[in-house]
């Protein structure tokens, strides 16, 4: 956050570009976290199925 504030104070004429960059990066990070959570749930489910199958043998 400090880096963003420093950039804004050093380049006030580019504030809109800086804010757009930060918002885009935040959005990308959020999408990554959602995808990561989805994959974790998918593979945890498969792992649980395999473990259950192993325990029944």
Rosetta blueprint (number, residue, H / E / L):
1 X L
2 X H
3 X H
4 X H
5 X H
6 X H
7 X H
8 X H
9 X H
10 X H
11 X L
12 X H
13 X H
14 X H
15 X H
16 X H
17 X H
18 X H
19 X H
20 X H
21 X H
22 X H
23 X H
24 X H
25 X H
26 X H
27 X H
28 X H
29 X H
30 X H
31 X H
32 X H
33 X H
34 X H
35 X H
36 X H
37 X H
38 X H
39 X H
40 X H
41 X H
42 X H
43 X H
44 X H
45 X H
46 X H
47 X H
48 X H
49 X H
50 X H
51 X H
52 X H
53 X H
54 X H
55 X H
56 X H
57 X L
